[in-house]
Amino acid sequence: MDQVVVGAAVVRRGAVLAARRTSPPESAGRWELPGGKVEAGETPVAAVVRELAEELGCTVAVTGWVEGRVPIRPGLVLTVALARLVDGEPEPVEHDEVRWLTAAEVHDVDWLEPDRPFLPALVALLAKPQARGVFDDRDTAEEVVALLRTEGYAAWSEREAFAGEDDDEDHSWAVVTDAPDVRLELLTEEHEGWFDVLVATEPALGTGPAPLDLPRAPRR
Ligand SMILES: Nc1nc2c([nH]c(=O)n2[C@H]2C[C@H](O)[C@@H](COP(=O)(O)OP(=O)(O)OP(=O)(O)O)O2)c(=O)[nH]1
């Protein structure tokens, strides 16, 4: 049976986290979704959480999976989890750089070949409007998450951060959920948060590099 590699598509504020490899030499400088091999006796979800803690020192929650599995080399296949950052800010340990890429930026980096078939689904996901309840403190965000879960919805609180912001304690917390927007909006107002719907911004016409001509199937 093939050994499974899990890559995590951590999504926040309409952007996905990408990491630049430093080894082996032929992969150094190329970009991947942080993750690694699922160990014997480990679930893929546990592997995602463990690898992200090891590689980036942050805690993520897996919220779903992107369809499909792609061969990396004989005996090794890549699967891609969707995840939210629930604690800590990603700081590379093995990688030499991390970047948050919006839908318009996903094709700006040189991805490892096996990742490329997953990119259209990621771009589509990032381009979708995302309703969020934003709160000043973590406890309130977690209270709203707990309420949504008792109502049978999936919900996560994630650490907010803005480009260029230092990793200090002074930031807000966002709640994302599969509950209807009106339910999140009402709960957010009741808990004195701020409701908004994040819409991915389109790149200005005629600017930026042309998208790469991606292969339809992974190259061997
Ligand atoms: N983590 C990760 N690995 C990927 C991706 N795409 C891709 O082709 N790979 C390949 C690179 C590696 O050959 C393999 C993952 O191995 P790894 O070296 O990152 O994981 P690991 O720490 O469990 O491996 P190891 O130390 O046991 O060799 O999968 C991706 O998006 N994320």
The ligand as a Tripos MOL2 file, in Angstrom:
@<TRIPOS>MOLECULE
LIG
   32    34     1     0     0
SMALL
NO_CHARGES

@<TRIPOS>ATOM
      1 N1          5.2170   17.9790    3.2180 N.pl3     1 LIG1
      2 C1          4.9950   17.9610    1.9180 C.ar      1 LIG1
      3 N2          5.6770   17.0830    1.1560 N.ar      1 LIG1
      4 C2          5.4330   17.1020   -0.1590 C.ar      1 LIG1
      5 C3          4.4920   17.9870   -0.7360 C.ar      1 LIG1
      6 N3          4.4790   17.7650   -2.0740 N.ar      1 LIG1
      7 C4          5.3750   16.7790   -2.3250 C.ar      1 LIG1
      8 O1          5.6530   16.3080   -3.4050 O.2       1 LIG1
      9 N4          5.9570   16.3800   -1.1530 N.ar      1 LIG1
     10 C5          6.9680   15.3350   -1.0320 C.3       1 LIG1
     11 C6          8.3020   15.8400   -0.5550 C.3       1 LIG1
     12 C7          8.8630   14.6310    0.1550 C.3       1 LIG1
     13 O2          9.4200   13.7620   -0.8310 O.3       1 LIG1
     14 C8          7.6560   13.9680    0.7230 C.3       1 LIG1
     15 C9          7.3700   14.3850    2.1540 C.3       1 LIG1
     16 O3          8.4400   14.0760    2.9250 O.3       1 LIG1
     17 P1          8.9790   15.0520    4.0750 P.3       1 LIG1
     18 O4         10.4210   14.9050    4.1030 O.co2     1 LIG1
     19 O5          8.4150   16.4140    3.9630 O.co2     1 LIG1
     20 O6          8.2610   14.3760    5.2890 O.3       1 LIG1
     21 P2          8.8930   13.5740    6.4740 P.3       1 LIG1
     22 O7          9.5420   14.5680    7.3760 O.co2     1 LIG1
     23 O8          7.8230   12.7060    6.9990 O.co2     1 LIG1
     24 O9          9.9890   12.7010    5.6970 O.3       1 LIG1
     25 P3         11.2600   11.9180    6.2050 P.3       1 LIG1
     26 O10        11.9750   12.8090    7.1590 O.co2     1 LIG1
     27 O11        10.7340   10.6530    6.7910 O.co2     1 LIG1
     28 O12        12.0240   11.6680    4.9220 O.co2     1 LIG1
     29 O13         6.5700   14.3850   -0.0830 O.3       1 LIG1
     30 C10         3.7920   18.8840    0.0860 C.ar      1 LIG1
     31 O14         2.9710   19.6890   -0.3530 O.2       1 LIG1
     32 N5          4.0750   18.8350    1.4040 N.ar      1 LIG1
@<TRIPOS>BOND
     1     1     2 1
     2     2     3 ar
     3     2    32 ar
     4     3     4 ar
     5     4     5 ar
     6     4     9 ar
     7     5     6 ar
     8     5    30 ar
     9     6     7 ar
    10     7     8 2
    11     7     9 ar
    12     9    10 1
    13    10    11 1
    14    10    29 1
    15    11    12 1
    16    12    13 1
    17    12    14 1
    18    14    15 1
    19    14    29 1
    20    15    16 1
    21    16    17 1
    22    17    18 2
    23    17    19 1
    24    17    20 1
    25    20    21 1
    26    21    22 2
    27    21    23 1
    28    21    24 1
    29    24    25 1
    30    25    26 2
    31    25    27 1
    32    25    28 1
    33    30    31 2
    34    30    32 ar
@<TRIPOS>SUBSTRUCTURE
     1 LIG1         1 GROUP 0 **** ****
